[in-house]
Amino acid sequence: LDANEFILKRLKSSLEGKLEENVNVSGNVFIGKNTLVKAGTYIQGPCYIGEKSLIGPNAYIRPYTYIGNNCHIGMSEVKNSLIFSNTSIPHFNYIGDSIICENVNLGAGTKISNLRFDNKSISMIIKEKSINSGRRKLGAIIGPNTQTGINSSIMCGKKIGRDSIIGAHTLVNEDIPPNTLYYQDENGIIKKLRKT
């Protein structure tokens, strides 16, 4: 995220896509070719949006956000995050201080926490050790080809491995290994390897 901020600070504005009426753009914003920004969207730079993406209607894109090619960001809020290509964040989502890899689909209402109640730095588990990130705000890192069900919640500093599925109405409060089906039923959390 720090490297993304460093690069985007040097971004020059270029609006190569199409903006519908009632779109508000402020600061340095790059919008790639064949990208459509729909009405009611508010974009604060610095922000980079790639080619062939659909933004809005009524999206709120906050500073230091990178959005790749062929993405769909609907009526959602994205802040200080990297969203890689072919990713869909279409309905009532909040993504803050996060890295979302390619080919990810976040179900309606999926939210990512990026701040502890006590405002302390967020720690992550790296090689089975708790490491202080030094960041007061840090969301999630979600691997490629992952999907979340509706109204799932992901706690700050959590990682979800590639090719995983998070069930609807599930709270993710631990790191999820790659290729995992993770959901909640009447008996609690179920975590198992996906059949391929």
C-alpha positions as CSV (number, residue, x, y, z in Angstrom):
1,L,0.0,0.0,0.0
2,D,2.9,2.4,0.7
3,A,4.4,1.7,-2.7
4,N,1.0,2.4,-4.3
5,E,0.7,5.7,-2.5
6,F,4.2,6.6,-3.6
7,I,3.4,5.9,-7.3
8,L,0.0,7.5,-7.3
9,K,1.3,10.8,-5.8
10,R,3.1,11.3,-9.2
11,L,0.0,10.4,-11.3
12,K,-1.1,12.9,-14.0
13,S,-4.7,13.3,-14.9
14,S,-6.1,11.8,-18.1
15,L,-9.7,11.1,-18.7
16,E,-9.7,8.7,-21.7
17,G,-13.0,6.9,-20.8
18,K,-16.6,8.2,-20.8
19,L,-18.1,10.0,-17.8
20,E,-21.9,10.3,-17.6
21,E,-23.5,13.4,-16.2
22,N,-23.4,14.1,-12.5
23,V,-20.0,12.5,-12.0
24,N,-17.6,14.4,-9.7
25,V,-13.9,14.0,-10.2
26,S,-11.3,15.9,-8.1
27,G,-7.5,15.7,-7.9
28,N,-5.3,13.7,-10.3
29,V,-7.4,10.9,-11.8
30,F,-6.5,8.6,-14.7
31,I,-9.4,6.9,-16.4
32,G,-8.5,4.4,-19.1
33,K,-10.0,3.8,-22.6
34,N,-13.4,2.3,-22.9
35,T,-14.1,2.7,-19.1
36,L,-17.6,4.0,-18.3
37,V,-18.1,6.0,-15.1
38,K,-21.9,6.2,-14.4
39,A,-23.9,9.0,-12.8
40,G,-23.7,9.8,-9.1
41,T,-20.1,8.6,-8.8
42,Y,-17.5,10.6,-6.8
43,I,-13.8,10.0,-7.5
44,Q,-11.1,11.7,-5.4
45,G,-7.5,11.5,-6.7
46,P,-4.9,10.5,-6.8
47,C,-6.7,7.5,-8.4
48,Y,-5.9,5.2,-11.3
49,I,-8.7,3.3,-13.2
50,G,-7.7,1.0,-16.0
51,E,-9.4,0.2,-19.3
52,K,-12.8,-1.4,-20.0
53,S,-14.0,-1.0,-16.5
54,L,-17.5,0.0,-15.2
55,I,-17.6,2.3,-12.2
56,G,-21.0,3.1,-10.6
57,P,-23.6,4.3,-10.5
58,N,-23.2,6.0,-7.2
59,A,-19.7,4.7,-6.5
60,Y,-17.3,6.5,-4.1
61,I,-13.7,6.1,-5.0
62,R,-11.4,7.7,-2.5
63,P,-7.7,8.7,-2.8
64,Y,-4.8,6.3,-3.4
65,T,-7.0,3.7,-5.1
66,Y,-5.8,1.7,-8.1
67,I,-8.4,-0.2,-10.1
68,G,-7.2,-2.5,-13.0
69,N,-8.7,-3.4,-16.3
70,N,-12.1,-5.0,-16.8
71,C,-13.3,-4.3,-13.2
72,H,-16.8,-3.5,-12.0
73,I,-17.2,-1.2,-9.0
74,G,-20.9,-0.6,-8.3
75,M,-22.6,1.3,-5.5
76,S,-19.7,0.7,-3.2
77,E,-16.9,2.6,-1.4
78,V,-13.2,1.9,-2.1
79,K,-10.4,3.7,-0.3
80,N,-6.6,3.4,-0.5
81,S,-6.7,0.0,-2.1
82,L,-5.4,-2.0,-5.0
83,I,-8.1,-3.7,-7.0
84,F,-6.5,-5.9,-9.7
85,S,-8.0,-6.7,-13.2
86,N,-11.3,-8.7,-13.8
87,T,-12.5,-8.1,-10.3
88,S,-16.1,-7.3,-9.4
89,I,-17.2,-5.3,-6.3
90,P,-20.7,-4.5,-7.4
91,H,-23.2,-4.0,-4.6
92,F,-22.9,-2.2,-1.2
93,N,-19.3,-3.1,-0.4
94,Y,-16.7,-1.3,1.6
95,I,-13.1,-1.9,0.7
96,G,-10.5,0.1,2.7
97,D,-6.7,-0.2,2.8
98,S,-6.8,-3.6,1.1
99,I,-5.3,-5.6,-1.8
100,I,-7.8,-7.5,-3.9
101,C,-6.1,-9.7,-6.5
102,E,-7.4,-10.5,-10.0
103,N,-10.7,-12.4,-10.8
104,V,-12.2,-11.8,-7.4
105,N,-16.0,-11.4,-6.9
106,L,-17.3,-9.9,-3.7
107,G,-20.9,-10.7,-3.0
108,A,-23.4,-7.9,-2.2
109,G,-22.8,-6.4,1.2
110,T,-19.3,-7.8,1.7
111,K,-17.4,-5.4,4.0
112,I,-13.7,-5.3,5.0
113,S,-12.8,-3.8,8.4
114,N,-9.7,-1.7,8.3
115,L,-9.5,-0.2,11.9
116,R,-9.3,-1.7,15.4
117,F,-11.7,-0.3,18.0
118,D,-8.7,0.7,20.1
119,N,-6.9,2.4,17.2
120,K,-3.7,0.3,17.7
121,S,-1.6,-0.9,14.9
122,I,-2.9,-3.9,13.1
123,S,-0.9,-7.2,13.2
124,M,-0.8,-9.9,10.6
125,I,0.2,-13.6,10.9
126,I,3.3,-14.1,8.8
127,K,4.9,-17.6,8.9
128,E,3.0,-18.4,12.0
129,K,4.2,-15.3,13.8
130,S,2.2,-12.2,14.7
131,I,3.9,-9.2,13.0
132,N,3.0,-5.6,13.7
133,S,2.2,-4.0,10.4
134,G,2.9,-0.5,11.7
135,R,-0.4,0.6,10.1
136,R,-3.3,1.9,12.1
137,K,-5.5,1.1,9.1
138,L,-5.1,-2.1,7.2
139,G,-7.9,-4.1,5.6
140,A,-7.6,-7.5,3.9
141,I,-5.4,-9.2,1.3
142,I,-7.6,-11.4,-1.0
143,G,-6.0,-13.9,-3.4
144,P,-6.9,-14.4,-7.1
145,N,-10.1,-16.3,-8.1
146,T,-11.8,-15.9,-4.7
147,Q,-15.5,-15.3,-4.1
148,T,-17.4,-14.1,-1.1
149,G,-21.1,-14.6,-0.4
150,I,-23.5,-11.9,0.5
151,N,-23.1,-9.9,3.7
152,S,-19.7,-11.6,4.6
153,S,-17.5,-9.6,6.9
154,I,-13.7,-9.7,6.8
155,M,-11.7,-8.4,9.8
156,C,-8.7,-6.1,9.5
157,G,-5.3,-7.7,8.7
158,K,-6.7,-11.0,7.4
159,K,-5.5,-12.9,4.4
160,I,-7.7,-15.1,2.1
161,G,-5.8,-17.4,-0.1
162,R,-6.4,-17.9,-3.8
163,D,-9.3,-20.0,-5.2
164,S,-11.3,-19.8,-2.0
165,I,-15.0,-19.3,-1.4
166,I,-16.4,-17.5,1.7
167,G,-20.0,-18.3,2.4
168,A,-22.8,-15.8,2.9
169,H,-23.2,-14.1,6.3
170,T,-19.7,-15.4,7.4
171,L,-17.3,-13.5,9.6
172,V,-13.7,-14.1,8.6
173,N,-11.6,-13.5,11.7
174,E,-8.6,-15.7,10.8
175,D,-6.4,-16.2,7.8
176,I,-7.9,-18.6,5.1
177,P,-5.5,-20.9,3.2
178,P,-5.7,-21.2,-0.6
179,N,-8.4,-23.4,-2.1
180,T,-10.6,-23.3,1.0
181,L,-14.4,-23.4,1.4
182,Y,-15.1,-21.3,4.5
183,Y,-18.7,-20.8,5.8
184,Q,-20.8,-20.7,8.9
185,D,-23.8,-22.9,9.7
186,E,-25.8,-23.7,12.9
187,N,-22.8,-25.6,14.3
188,G,-20.3,-22.8,13.8
189,I,-17.5,-22.2,11.3
190,I,-16.8,-24.9,8.6
191,K,-13.4,-24.8,6.9
192,K,-12.5,-27.4,4.4
193,L,-10.4,-27.9,1.3
194,R,-12.4,-27.3,-1.9
195,K,-12.9,-30.2,-4.3
196,T,-11.5,-29.4,-7.7
